[in-house]
Amino acid sequence: MRIFDPHIHMTSRTTDDYRAMYDAGVRALVEPSFWLGQPRTSPATFLDHFDSLLGWEPFRAAQHGIAHHCALALNPKEANDLRCVPVLDELPRYLAKDGVVAVGEIGYDSLTPAEDTALAAQLQLAADHGLPALVHTPHRDKLTGLRRTIDVVRESALPTDRVLLDHLNETTVKEAADSGAWLGFSVYPDTKMDEHRTVAILKEYGTGRILVNSAADWGRSDPLKTRAVADAMLAAGFTDDDVDQVLWRNPVAFYGLSGRLHLDLPTPPDLHEGNSVLRGGE
């Protein structure tokens, strides 16, 4: 079984997670930029984060046999912080880099005017750079947020079929599907979706244009939830080909829209800028 996790924050995870993910079948992932869990104090902290997603994390993933790509953006939560907004001026030079396969996460957190502005600006950046967009739908007031998101996307220069609407659930899936966008489901231990609810949606809506992710980060989450969905699909009567479509071919098709997806890993170097994943020893 091969698995592509299309949304996971490996900066927050350990090498043990990489090892367990590989053993579970994960061979590729996309890591979107995201917030630290506490307020950033300047755009410079974003740039260090972006550099890590383009350098250290691909190196660390490759040590465990996993192809790492990233999506870069000003995230919705921090779009409301005036100290962070100037990073929008820095994004174009980063979006031109080869390891970037989407603009993301963008979208809504609290449905503010500042978030409207940041979403519209970054959809335009995605169109300008020929990239798809990974869109975070809000955790609160989800249906209102989804409708507002779809309206902004339709007003933008980026075609809807180059947009992945993520963090969907039973209340938002129908309107998201009707929009023509790709559909993303984040599977968590306690919140968002679980594997059984996700399988129920797959039974109703089919396996096309649906991506399943763990969205694992520094909070209560599980980087093996993609494998849990695959196992639940098989237990529910889906075929191996169905599983491969949802867990591999769909994310490859979506992020392949960037023209920058590289899934064949060369032999990784032992060091990245003089550093290794080994700690201690000679």
N, C-alpha and C positions, 0 to 999 in steps of 0.2 A: 504494500500500500504506500502511495506517495501522497504527501500532504503539503500544501502551500498555505501558510497562515498569512492572510492578506492584511492583518492589522494586529500588531503586537509591539509592545514597548520594551525591547530587550535591554535597553539601558538600565532598566530597573530590575533585571533578572540576573541570575547567577550562572556560572559555567555548568553547575549541576543541571540547571534547567535546559541549557543547550544539549547536554548529553541525553537527558530524558526525552527531549523533543526528537532528537535524531533517532533514538531507539523506537519511538512511537511512529516514525515514518515521515517526520517533517524534513523536507529537503530545501525549502525556500520560504522566505518571509518578506513582508514589507513592514518597515518600522516608521510610522508617522511621527513627526515632532509633536511634543505635547508639553503641558505645564509641569512644573517641578513639584507641585503640592503645596507650595507657598509662593508668595508673589516674587516675581523677578524684579530687579531694581534697575535694569538698563537693557537696551537692545544687545549689548555685547554678550550677555549670557546666552542669548539665542544663537549668536554666531558660534560660540564654543560648542553648543549643543549640535548645531548643524554640522560643524566640522567633525564631531565625534560620529555622527550618523553616516558620514561619508568616508571615514577613515578607520577609527578604532573598532567600531561595531562590525563592519564587514570583515575585518581581520579576525575578530573574536569568533564570529559565526563560522568563518571558513575553517578555523581550527577544529570545528566539530562537524564539518561536512555539510554546512547549510549555506545556501546562497542568500545574501542579505542585500535588499534594496531599501530605499527610503522615500518618504513623501515629506515635503517641507512646507511650512506655513506659519503664520501668526494664528494661534489657536483661538477658538471663540471666546473662551473665558478671559484670556489676556487681551483680547481686542478692546476691552473696556478700560484698560490701564494705559493712561497717556504716556507712561514711561516706556511702554513696550511697542506702541504703534509705529515708531520710526523704523522698526525692523522691516516694514513693508518696502522701504526704499532700498534695503539690502537684498531682498529676496531675488530680484532678477538675475544677479550674478551667480547665485546658488542654484537657481532653477535650470541654468544652462549646463550643470555638471552631469556627468554620465550616469552616476548612481541614483539619480532622482527620477522616479517613475510616475510621480503624481504630485499635485499640489494638495496638501492636507496635513492635519485635519483642519478643515474650515467649516463654517456653518454657524449654529446658534447654541448659546448656553442659556442666556436670560432674556433673549428676544429684545435687545436694546437697539437704539439707532446706531450706536458705535459698531455693533455686530453686523447690522445691515451694510454699513459702509465697508467694513473689512471683507465681508463675504463677496460683495459685488466686485471690489478691487481685485480679489484673488481669483475669482472666476475669470476675470479679464486676463490676469497673468497666466492662468492655465491655457487660455485660448492663444495668447501671444507666443507661448513656448511649445505649443503642440502637445500639451500634457493633459491627461484626464485629471479629475478632481475627486478626492475622497472627502465626503461631506458628513460631518457629525450632526445628527439630529438630536435635539435637546432631550435631557433626561426628565425634564418637567414640562407639562403642557405639550406633550409630544405631537398631538395631531395638529394643533395650531402652528407649532414650530415647523412641522413637515410641510404644511400648506404654504407657509411663508417662504420656506426654502425653495419649494418648487416654483413659486412665483418669481423669485429672484433669479433662479437658474434660467427660466424661460425668457427673462428680460436680458440675459447676458449673451455674449458672443460664443459661449461654449455650448455645443449641442447637448441635449439632455442625455443622449446615449453615450456620452463620455463622462458621466457623473455616476458615482457610487454613493447612494444614500445609505448611511450606516446606522447602527443601533436601532434598527427597526424592530417592531413587535406586532402583535395581533391587531392593535388599534391603528397602525399606520401602514401595514403591508399592502392593502388593497390600493390606496391612493398612490402609494409609491410605485407599485407595479403599473398602474394606469398611466403614470407620467412618462414611461419609456426609459427610466433610469435603471441602472443596475441596483440590486437589492443586497444589503449587508446586514448580517445578524451576529451580534456579539453574545457569546455564550459564557455565562459566569456561574460561580458556585451558588450564589444567593440572590443576585439581582439580574437585571436585563433579561436575557433568554436562558433557558436550559436546553439540554440536548433533546429532550422529549418534546418540548414545545416547538423546537426547530424542526424536528422530523414531521410533526403535524402540519406545519406550514409547507414543507416540501411535498407532502402528500396532496395538499390542496392546490398549490401553485406550480408544482413541477420543479425540475432541476435546472432549468435554463436561467441564466442571468442572475443567479443567486450565489453569493459568497458568504462563507461562514468563517468567523474569526474568534480568537480567544480574547483579544484586546487586553491581554495580561499586562499589568503595570506594577506599581509599588503598593497598590491596594489589594484587597482580598480578591484574588483572581487565580486562574489556573491555566498555564501555558499548554496543557494537554487536552483542553476542551475540544479542540478540533478533532482529535482522535476519538474522543467520547462521542461526538456527533457521527463520525464515520461508523463506529461500532453500533450505535443506536439505529442508524439507517439500515445496516445489514440485518440487525435483529428484527426490524420492522418490514423486511421483505424487499428492500431496494437491492439492486444488483451491484456487483463490483464496478461496473461501468458507470452507474449512477453516482456512486461514491467518488469515483475518479473525476467525473464531471464537476461535481460541487466542490470537492476538496483540492482539485488540481487544475483542471482545464479552464474552469470559469475564472479563477484569479489570473491565470496565465493570459487568457483572452483580454481581460480588462486592463491589466497593467501592461500588456503587450501593445496597447494603443499608444504608449509612449515611444515605442521604437527602441527602448533602452533596456529591455529585460534580458539578462544574461544568466542562464540557469546552469550552464556547464562550468563547474568550478575547476580552475587550474589548481595545481599543487600549491597550497598556501605557503607564504614565507614563514620562517620561524619568528621573525621580529617585525614589529610595526614601529617605525621611528625609534628603534633601539629598545623597544619593550616587548616582552612576551606575555603569554597567559600563565606561564609558570611563575610561582612565587617562591623565592628562596632557592637553595641549592647552588651548585657551581655553574 
